[in-house]
Every structure is written in structure tokens, then in C-alpha cells.
Amino acid sequence: MQSNYENYPLWMIAMANALSISIYAIGLFILAQLGTIFAIFYLFYCFILEISLYHKSCVNCYYYGKLCGFGKGKICSFLFSKGDPKKFIERKLTWWNMLPDILLLIIPFLGGIIIIFLNFQWIILAAIIVIIFFSFMGNAFIRGSFSCKYCKQKELGCPAAQLFNQANK
């Protein structure tokens, strides 16, 4: 059985990215119901978080220039110069550091709640349920069954793995 991947298979990368894009799209759909400006700001926020991930983490990751479980190592190598792998391992990640990522769910959730109170719509309720399901269960499945399970960086040292393993203890 495969212990880790040097380059992840494209089907795994496609699944992981389909989930992320679905979460962004559902959040965008919900916030668009409040107005175009809310949708634009959310889309901009998603973009900024992606670029920040490349700049702060991917440049220092083992998978820089390679196909990680999300394909970001390869993309990052086109955008930024290689960083220092020691910085990746030494980085301490806390739940506070995860807040920007958590806001990807919280912002559309709160927007959806506002819409439901102002003008109940079944489609918005369904979108809220789906984005919550994808954010928790979908991410847990993708990361637990594919992305993190076969990650070489996890073996070398990963702040996210350390954070989530502490939470499971």
C-alpha cells in the first residue's frame, strides 16, 4: 500500500479542489442574495486567502513544485520563489491562525441566517446545510482519506497535523 505520494494522482487533486470550489461557490451564492457587493467581497476574500496560503505555506512545503493533494505546490512554483522548508516545520498553528479559513464558512452562514430571518427561502436553508456539511464532513473525508493520509510533509512535520492531532487527544 502507498505510504505517501511524491506527486498526487490528478483524480485526488480534482476531488479536493472540487470540494473547495463548491464551498466557495455556495458561499458566493448565499451572499449574492444579500447583494452583489457582498458576493464580490467574499470572492475577493477567497482569492486573498488562496494567495496567502501559497505565500505563507506552500513556498516552504515539501511539495513546492510538485502536485500535492490540492495541486497547490505546482501552482505556487509559478507564482513565488521557493522558501525554506524549515519554516514550514517550525511554524506553530493555532485555532486563532485558522480563523480566516473558518470565516469562509461563518460569513456565508451568517449571511444565510440574515436572509432566512428577512425572507425565508428553502434554497438558502439548503445552501447553509450543504456548506456546513461540505466544510466539516467533506473536508474531513478529503483530508482524512486522501490528502493528509498520503502526505510526505506530514511525515516531515506539519503544523496542521499537529493542531488537529492535539484536538483529537
C-alpha positions in Angstrom: 0.0 0.0 0.0 1.2 3.5 -0.8 2.6 5.3 2.2 2.9 8.7 0.6 3.0 10.4 -2.8 5.7 12.4 -4.4 3.0 13.7 -6.8 -0.6 13.1 -6.1 -2.8 11.5 -8.7 -4.9 14.0 -10.7 -8.2 12.5 -9.6 -7.4 13.2 -5.9 -6.4 16.7 -6.7 -9.6 17.2 -8.7 -11.7 15.8 -5.8 -10.1 18.1 -3.2 -10.4 21.2 -5.4 -14.0 20.4 -6.4 -14.9 20.4 -2.7 -13.1 23.8 -2.1 -14.6 25.3 -5.2 -18.0 24.0 -4.1 -17.7 25.6 -0.7 -16.6 28.9 -2.3 -19.5 28.8 -4.8 -22.1 28.0 -2.2 -20.9 30.9 -0.1 -20.9 33.1 -3.1 -24.4 32.1 -3.9 -25.7 32.8 -0.4 -24.0 36.2 -0.2 -25.2 37.2 -3.7 -28.7 37.0 -2.3 -27.7 39.9 0.0 -26.3 41.9 -2.9 -23.6 41.9 -5.5 -21.2 43.8 -3.3 -21.3 41.1 -0.6 -20.6 38.4 -3.2 -17.7 40.4 -4.7 -16.1 41.0 -1.2 -16.5 37.2 -0.5 -14.9 36.2 -3.8 -12.1 38.7 -3.1 -11.7 37.2 0.4 -11.4 33.7 -1.0 -8.8 34.9 -3.5 -6.7 36.6 -0.8 -6.8 33.5 1.4 -5.6 31.3 -1.5 -2.7 33.7 -2.4 -1.8 33.9 1.3 -1.7 30.1 1.6 0.7 30.0 -1.3 2.9 32.8 0.1 3.0 31.7 3.7 2.9 27.9 3.5 3.2 26.4 0.0 6.5 28.1 -0.7 8.1 26.3 2.3 6.3 22.9 1.8 7.9 19.7 0.6 5.5 19.7 -2.3 6.7 23.0 -3.7 6.9 22.5 -7.4 5.1 19.2 -7.1 1.5 18.0 -7.2 0.4 18.0 -3.6 -3.1 16.8 -2.6 -4.5 20.1 -3.8 -2.1 20.8 -6.6 -1.0 24.0 -4.9 2.7 23.1 -4.8 2.9 23.2 -8.6 0.8 26.4 -8.9 2.9 28.0 -6.1 6.1 27.4 -8.0 4.8 29.6 -10.9 3.9 32.4 -8.6 6.6 32.5 -5.9 10.2 31.5 -5.3 10.9 28.5 -3.2 11.1 29.2 0.6 12.8 27.5 3.5 11.3 24.0 4.4 12.4 24.6 8.0 10.0 27.4 8.2 7.1 25.1 7.4 8.1 22.6 10.1 8.8 25.3 12.7 5.6 27.2 12.1 3.1 26.9 15.0 -0.5 26.8 14.0 -3.3 27.6 16.5 -7.1 27.8 16.2 -6.6 31.6 16.1 -4.5 31.2 13.0 -7.3 29.1 11.4 -9.9 32.0 11.9 -9.5 33.3 8.4 -10.3 29.8 7.0 -13.2 29.4 9.4 -14.6 32.7 8.2 -15.1 31.1 4.8 -17.9 29.2 6.4 -19.0 31.7 9.1 -19.5 34.7 6.7 -22.0 32.9 4.3 -23.6 31.1 7.3 -24.4 34.4 9.0 -25.5 35.9 5.6 -27.8 33.0 5.1 -29.3 33.4 8.6 -29.9 37.0 7.9 -31.7 36.1 4.6 -33.8 33.5 6.4 -34.9 36.0 9.0 -35.7 38.7 6.4 -37.3 36.5 3.8 -37.3 32.7 4.4 -36.2 30.7 1.4 -35.8 27.0 1.3 -32.9 27.2 -1.2 -30.9 29.4 1.3 -31.6 26.9 4.1 -30.5 24.1 1.9 -27.3 26.0 0.9 -26.5 26.6 4.5 -26.9 22.9 5.3 -24.8 21.9 2.3 -22.0 24.4 3.0 -21.8 23.2 6.7 -21.8 19.6 5.6 -19.1 20.2 2.9 -17.0 22.3 5.3 -16.9 19.7 8.1 -17.7 16.3 6.7 -16.4 16.9 3.2 -13.1 18.4 4.4 -12.7 15.6 7.0 -13.3 13.0 4.3 -10.9 14.5 1.7 -8.2 15.2 4.1 -8.5 12.1 6.2 -9.0 9.7 3.2 -6.7 11.3 0.6 -4.8 14.5 1.0 -3.3 14.2 4.5 -3.3 10.4 4.6 -0.6 10.2 1.9 1.3 13.4 2.6 5.1 13.3 2.8 5.1 16.7 4.5 3.0 15.3 7.3 5.8 12.8 8.0 8.4 15.6 8.0 6.4 17.8 10.2 3.1 19.6 9.6 1.6 22.3 11.9 -1.9 21.5 10.8 -1.5 17.8 11.5 -0.1 18.7 15.0 -3.0 21.0 15.7 -5.7 18.6 14.6 -4.0 15.7 16.4 -4.0 17.7 19.6 -7.7 18.4 19.2 -8.3 14.6 18.8 -6.5 13.8 22.1 
